[in-house]
Amino acid sequence: MMAVVLLGWSSVGWATAGPTKKAAVCRVGVVEGELSAGREFSAELGDGLKVWFQPIASGWILRVIPDSGPIGAHDYAELATPPYNSVSPLSVSTDFSFRAQDAVGWNPRRFRYASSSAEFARLQAAYDRFERGGAKSGGAAEGELAEEVAKAADGKLTILDAKLVPGMADQWRMAGAVSNGFETTAHTLVQPADGRASALGKLVWVRFRVELWLPPGFGAARGLQVEQRVCGAG
């Protein structure tokens, strides 16, 4: 499977030239590829990280993980993108009563991710303290976790095209709140293999683009290209 991956780092503040202020330019990493039902996709980012679409029965989960070694209970995108154990922009699936067309219609999707192992460790520690303290912490643990999440880098997932078996159920209200881009997203409706309709349908194939705003000093993987954009655009 061919993938296009563009990476870089982001700068902050303003660049000046005489009296005219110019918007700072960020480097954005872009991963493009295709997903087929039941199959995974991964692409190295650099600095020991990779993007991984984990296949699940209902679709895929977008994860940012170390490019080697065991995968922990949490990943670099999951902890940076609350809410947890709930509807998530990282889940391209029919979970949480989303029909296949609702999953495609949530487009684009915004998320955050930790761009280094040190940042992830801070997120993990804050999350663990929040889990242990809960409501008894008086909001301090929740505030600390929110601060760490706010420091994480931005990401965006765009579905470029899709093939799906549409679901027949009435649209659930949560899906309706986020899935308003179905008609403007390229897609093809296909018949179920067994000829039987289902409530939620099935995601068969997806072509996607993942865009990652990377911090200064990020070491892109060898051979990766970079794309420059005005910081905050897109």
PEQUIMO-V75674 format. One record per residue. N is the residue number from 1. RES is the residue in one letter. OMEGA is omega in whole degrees, -180 to 180 (* if undefined). BURIAL is b if it has 9 or more other ideal C-beta (glycine too) atoms within 8 Angstrom, else e. Layout:
n/res/omega/burial
N/RES/OMEGA/BURIAL
N/RES/OMEGA/BURIAL
This chain:
n/res/omega/burial
1/M/-179/e
2/M/179/e
3/A/174/b
4/V/-177/b
5/V/179/b
6/L/-175/b
7/L/174/b
8/G/-178/b
9/W/180/b
10/S/176/b
11/S/-179/b
12/V/178/e
13/G/-176/e
14/W/172/e
15/A/-176/b
16/T/175/e
17/A/-175/e
18/G/-176/e
19/P/-175/e
20/T/177/e
21/K/178/e
22/K/180/e
23/A/178/b
24/A/-180/b
25/V/178/b
26/C/171/b
27/R/-174/b
28/V/175/b
29/G/-178/b
30/V/175/b
31/V/177/b
32/E/180/b
33/G/-179/b
34/E/178/b
35/L/173/b
36/S/-176/e
37/A/177/b
38/G/-178/e
39/R/180/e
40/E/174/e
41/F/175/b
42/S/178/e
43/A/180/b
44/E/179/b
45/L/-172/b
46/G/-177/b
47/D/175/b
48/G/-178/e
49/L/173/b
50/K/171/b
51/V/-179/b
52/W/170/b
53/F/-179/b
54/Q/179/e
55/P/174/b
56/I/-175/b
57/A/-175/e
58/S/-179/e
59/G/-178/b
60/W/172/b
61/I/176/b
62/L/180/b
63/R/169/b
64/V/-172/b
65/I/173/b
66/P/-177/b
67/D/175/e
68/S/179/e
69/G/-177/e
70/P/176/e
71/I/-178/e
72/G/-180/e
73/A/-179/e
74/H/179/e
75/D/-171/b
76/Y/177/b
77/A/-177/b
78/E/-177/b
79/L/-180/b
80/A/-175/b
81/T/175/b
82/P/8/e
83/P/-179/e
84/Y/179/e
85/N/-177/e
86/S/177/e
87/V/-175/e
88/S/175/e
89/P/179/b
90/L/-177/b
91/S/176/b
92/V/-169/b
93/S/176/b
94/T/174/b
95/D/178/e
96/F/175/b
97/S/172/e
98/F/168/b
99/R/180/b
100/A/-180/b
101/Q/176/b
102/D/179/b
103/A/178/b
104/V/-177/b
105/G/174/b
106/W/-167/b
107/N/-1/b
108/P/180/e
109/R/179/b
110/R/177/e
111/F/175/b
112/R/178/b
113/Y/174/b
114/A/-174/b
115/S/178/b
116/S/179/e
117/S/179/e
118/A/179/e
119/E/178/b
120/F/179/b
121/A/178/e
122/R/177/b
123/L/-179/b
124/Q/180/b
125/A/180/e
126/A/178/b
127/Y/179/b
128/D/179/e
129/R/178/b
130/F/179/b
131/E/-179/e
132/R/-175/e
133/G/-179/b
134/G/-178/e
135/A/-178/e
136/K/-177/e
137/S/179/b
138/G/178/e
139/G/-178/e
140/A/-179/e
141/A/178/b
142/E/179/b
143/G/179/e
144/E/178/b
145/L/179/b
146/A/178/e
147/E/179/b
148/E/178/b
149/V/-178/b
150/A/-180/e
151/K/-175/e
152/A/-180/b
153/A/-179/b
154/D/174/b
155/G/177/b
156/K/176/b
157/L/178/b
158/T/173/b
159/I/-177/b
160/L/-179/b
161/D/-179/b
162/A/169/b
163/K/-174/b
164/L/168/b
165/V/-175/b
166/P/175/b
167/G/-176/b
168/M/-177/e
169/A/172/b
170/D/-178/e
171/Q/177/b
172/W/-172/b
173/R/178/e
174/M/177/b
175/A/-180/b
176/G/-178/b
177/A/-175/e
178/V/-170/b
179/S/-177/b
180/N/-177/e
181/G/-175/b
182/F/-176/b
183/E/-179/e
184/T/177/e
185/T/179/b
186/A/-180/e
187/H/176/b
188/T/177/e
189/L/-179/e
190/V/180/e
191/Q/176/e
192/P/-175/b
193/A/-179/e
194/D/178/e
195/G/-176/e
196/R/178/e
197/A/178/e
198/S/-177/b
199/A/-174/e
200/L/-180/b
201/G/-176/b
202/K/172/b
203/L/-175/b
204/V/-174/b
205/W/180/b
206/V/168/b
207/R/-168/b
208/F/170/b
209/R/174/b
210/V/179/b
211/E/-175/b
212/L/175/b
213/W/-171/b
214/L/-175/b
215/P/176/b
216/P/176/e
217/G/179/e
218/F/-178/b
219/G/-178/e
220/A/177/b
221/A/-177/b
222/R/177/e
223/G/-180/e
224/L/179/b
225/Q/179/e
226/V/177/b
227/E/-179/b
228/Q/179/e
229/R/172/b
230/V/-178/e
231/C/179/b
232/G/180/e
233/A/175/e
234/G/*/e
